[in-house]
């Protein structure tokens, strides 16, 4: 049996977005807009700050790293209830 706390995606996104805003590497407009769970790992998604041609920008790596941080920090603690 899992030791993880069940949580709704809405509540988890609220926690995740607070963590994002509290980080030194926060970029204005950076936020997680959805989350899913695969094999016990929470996967966060949102705007990746791509350019007009859909190519990565300097901010794209920062967003990717932020979502990776959320996965590492929150996956051991939570599981999606919905």
PyMOL commands that set and color helices and strands:
alter all, ss='L'
color gray80, all
select helices_A, chain A and resi 9-22+58-74
alter helices_A, ss='H'
color red, helices_A
select strands_A, chain A and resi 5-7+32-38+41-46+78-80
alter strands_A, ss='S'
color yellow, strands_A
deselect
rebuild
show_as cartoon
